[in-house]
Amino acid sequence: MSVAAPSNFNAEEADNLEDIEKQFAVKVVQHMETYWKILERKRGSELRLTRYDDQIYTHFMADFPGFDPAARLDENQMKSKAGKEQWRKFINAYEKGDQKIDDYNYGAMVRASPKEEYTQDGTVFVVRMQFYAIEIARNRAGLNDWIYEQANPDAPKTA
């Protein structure tokens, strides 16, 4: 059940309630840890994150044609005025309709580089749809398979 904010609510002047922030942070960290554990148990290239992975990937590549899944994320570009607008347009496509993604705008953490584990300096705070788009692209390119192979050294390597 969702409740609308009061009509006189001003987000710019609202207090941040510490308990809510802590609960939010816990959820984000749980999501991050769960995803890492999944990657340790299954190659990213064999993983589906949503039932709409194909559509998300196609849409992402069309809206961000210069995106290189192997490259380090440029957080400044993502959070620039132009970057925010481009991402907002992409993200809002999953708010409702046939391809509605639950929790599409919830917070998530994404690794700045697919070559690194989650670290304090190597992690970018994003919304869930950004996480899905970036990680689906990385998985399709096989860039997360090293995590499985590192956790399972006796497993056969992929070609």
C-alpha positions in Angstrom: 0.0 0.0 0.0 1.5 3.4 -0.9 0.5 6.6 0.7 0.7 9.9 -1.2 2.8 12.7 0.4 0.8 15.6 1.8 0.2 18.4 -0.8 2.3 20.8 1.3 5.3 18.4 1.5 8.6 20.0 0.3 11.3 17.3 -0.2 14.0 20.0 -0.3 13.1 21.1 3.3 12.2 17.7 4.7 14.2 16.3 7.6 16.1 13.0 7.0 14.9 10.6 9.7 18.0 8.7 10.8 16.1 5.4 11.4 14.6 5.5 7.9 18.0 6.2 6.4 19.5 3.2 8.4 16.7 0.9 7.2 17.3 2.1 3.6 21.0 1.5 3.9 20.5 -2.0 5.3 18.2 -2.9 2.3 20.8 -1.6 -0.2 23.6 -3.6 1.4 21.5 -6.8 1.6 20.8 -6.4 -2.2 24.5 -5.9 -2.9 25.5 -9.0 -0.8 22.8 -11.1 -2.3 23.8 -10.3 -5.9 27.4 -11.1 -5.1 26.5 -14.4 -3.6 24.4 -15.2 -6.7 27.4 -14.4 -8.9 29.6 -16.7 -6.9 27.1 -19.6 -7.5 26.3 -18.9 -11.2 28.1 -17.3 -14.0 26.8 -13.9 -14.8 26.6 -14.9 -18.5 24.0 -17.6 -17.5 22.0 -15.3 -15.2 18.7 -13.6 -15.7 18.0 -10.7 -13.3 14.4 -10.1 -14.4 11.9 -11.5 -16.7 12.5 -8.5 -18.9 16.3 -8.8 -19.3 16.1 -8.9 -23.1 13.9 -5.8 -23.3 15.9 -3.9 -20.7 19.2 -4.7 -22.5 17.8 -3.7 -26.0 16.3 -0.5 -24.5 19.6 0.3 -22.6 21.8 -0.2 -25.7 19.4 2.0 -27.8 19.3 4.8 -25.2 23.0 4.6 -24.3 24.7 3.5 -27.5 28.2 4.5 -26.3 28.0 2.4 -23.1 31.0 0.1 -22.8 30.2 -2.6 -20.1 33.9 -3.3 -19.6 34.7 0.4 -18.9 34.7 2.0 -15.4 31.5 3.9 -14.8 31.9 7.7 -14.9 29.8 8.7 -11.9 30.2 12.4 -12.6 28.8 11.9 -16.1 25.9 9.8 -14.8 25.0 12.4 -12.2 25.5 15.4 -14.4 22.4 17.4 -15.4 22.4 15.7 -18.9 23.2 12.3 -17.5 20.4 12.5 -14.9 17.9 13.5 -17.6 19.0 10.6 -19.9 18.8 8.1 -17.0 15.4 9.6 -15.8 13.9 9.0 -19.2 15.2 5.4 -19.3 14.2 4.6 -15.7 10.7 6.0 -16.0 9.8 3.6 -18.8 9.7 0.9 -16.1 7.4 2.7 -13.7 4.2 1.2 -15.1 2.8 -0.6 -18.1 3.6 -4.0 -19.6 7.2 -3.9 -18.5 6.7 -2.5 -15.0 9.6 -3.4 -12.7 8.7 -3.5 -9.0 11.1 -1.4 -7.0 12.5 0.2 -10.2 13.5 3.3 -8.3 14.8 1.7 -5.1 18.4 2.3 -4.2 21.2 -0.1 -5.2 24.9 -0.3 -5.4 26.8 -1.1 -8.5 30.5 -1.7 -8.9 32.3 1.1 -10.7 34.3 -1.5 -12.6 33.3 -5.0 -13.6 36.9 -6.1 -12.9 36.6 -5.3 -9.1 34.7 -6.5 -6.1 32.5 -4.1 -4.2 34.7 -1.7 -2.3 34.0 1.6 -0.5 35.7 3.6 -3.2 34.7 1.4 -6.1 30.9 1.4 -5.6 28.3 3.8 -7.0 24.9 4.4 -5.5 22.2 4.1 -8.2 18.6 3.2 -8.5 17.5 -0.4 -9.2 16.9 0.2 -13.0 20.4 1.6 -13.4 21.7 -1.5 -11.6 19.7 -3.8 -13.8 20.7 -2.1 -17.1 24.4 -2.0 -16.2 24.6 -5.5 -14.7 22.6 -7.1 -17.5 25.0 -5.5 -20.0 28.0 -6.8 -18.0 26.5 -10.3 -17.7 25.8 -10.5 -21.5 29.4 -9.6 -22.1 30.6 -12.3 -19.7 32.3 -9.6 -17.6 31.1 -11.1 -14.3 32.0 -14.7 -14.9 35.3 -14.2 -13.1 33.5 -14.0 -9.8 32.1 -17.5 -10.3 35.4 -18.8 -11.5 37.2 -17.3 -8.5 34.7 -18.8 -6.1 34.7 -22.2 -7.9 38.3 -22.8 -9.0 37.7 -26.4 -9.9 34.7 -25.5 -12.2 35.3 -25.9 -15.9 36.2 -22.5 -17.6 34.0 -21.1 -20.2 35.3 -20.6 -23.7 
